Amino acid sequence: MTFQSQFVPLSIEELPALAVRCKDDGWRFVQMLAVAVEDGVNLVYSFMKDGVLVNHEIASVKPEDHVPSITDTFLAAFVFENEAHDLFGVQIDNIAIDFGGHFYAVSQTSPMTVISPAQKEAREKARKLPPAKAAKEAKAAKEGSEAKAQDGEDAELEAKLAAMDPEKAAKVRAAMAAKAAKAEGKEA
């Protein structure tokens, strides 16, 4: 007898129908495995028949997602479903034998999904970095375009002053300098 194994993607909505179909076709429920991943918890439901193991994977289950129980079809799943709830924080609805969060006596909720404070800080920093960098680049680009516009206006003004009588140009420059000094005095 040759052993074969395969992984098949599955959605939360497809789970109840899959369980019924497997039961009707003579498949045996083997296990449900929960794995903490970066963006939630992956659930792997394994069924076996005639040396073939098929693993159906629901990827990235979030704490707010509700997963239907398959204990109405495979009662043995209650152990795995209670474990996924207590250790990983997965919300599983209508478990036939539901321990209500007391299957394991643990001191914290979802202990298998806990990350260290340093890991949490690093993840938050990594999430914030791209938007902050983009905002900084946008600000620099805006300031650059404003500076270019100001430089263009200054060059145009200097060209006009160069064409004027030197005494008049000196008076205009002095008036502009006084205005700029007055503006700086109000800002400070």
FENPE-V902672 format. One record per backbone hydrogen bond with DSSP energy under -0.5 kcal/mol. NH is the residue of the N-H (numbers start at 1). CO is the residue of the C=O. If there is no record, write none. Layout:
BEGIN
<<NH | CO> <NH | CO>>
END
This chain:
BEGIN
<<4 | 51> <6 | 53> <8 | 55> <10 | 57> <14 | 11> <15 | 11> <15 | 12> <18 | 14> <19 | 15> <20 | 16> <21 | 17> <22 | 18> <23 | 19> <24 | 20> <25 | 21> <26 | 23> <27 | 22> <28 | 48> <30 | 46> <31 | 46> <33 | 44> <35 | 42> <37 | 40> <40 | 37> <41 | 61> <42 | 35> <43 | 58> <44 | 33> <45 | 43> <45 | 56> <46 | 31> <46 | 44> <47 | 54> <48 | 28> <49 | 52> <52 | 49> <53 | 4> <53 | 51> <54 | 47> <54 | 52> <55 | 6> <55 | 53> <56 | 45> <56 | 54> <57 | 8> <57 | 55> <58 | 43> <58 | 56> <59 | 57> <61 | 41> <65 | 62> <67 | 65> <67 | 91> <69 | 93> <73 | 70> <74 | 70> <77 | 74> <78 | 75> <79 | 76> <80 | 76> <81 | 77> <82 | 78> <83 | 79> <84 | 80> <85 | 81> <86 | 82> <87 | 83> <88 | 84> <89 | 85> <90 | 84> <91 | 65> <92 | 90> <93 | 67> <93 | 91> <98 | 96> <99 | 97> <102 | 99> <106 | 104> <110 | 86> <111 | 86> <111 | 108> <112 | 87> <113 | 110> <114 | 111> <120 | 116> <121 | 117> <122 | 118> <123 | 119> <124 | 120> <125 | 121> <126 | 122> <127 | 123> <128 | 124> <129 | 125> <130 | 126> <131 | 127> <132 | 128> <133 | 129> <134 | 130> <135 | 131> <136 | 132> <137 | 133> <138 | 134> <139 | 135> <140 | 136> <141 | 137> <142 | 138> <143 | 139> <144 | 140> <145 | 141> <146 | 142> <147 | 143> <148 | 144> <149 | 145> <150 | 146> <151 | 147> <152 | 148> <153 | 149> <154 | 150> <155 | 151> <156 | 152> <157 | 153> <158 | 154> <159 | 155> <160 | 156> <161 | 157> <162 | 158> <163 | 159> <164 | 160> <164 | 161> <169 | 165> <170 | 166> <171 | 167> <172 | 168> <173 | 169> <174 | 170> <175 | 171> <176 | 172> <177 | 173> <178 | 174> <179 | 175> <180 | 176> <181 | 177> <182 | 178> <183 | 179> <184 | 180> <185 | 181> <186 | 182> <187 | 183> <188 | 184>>
END
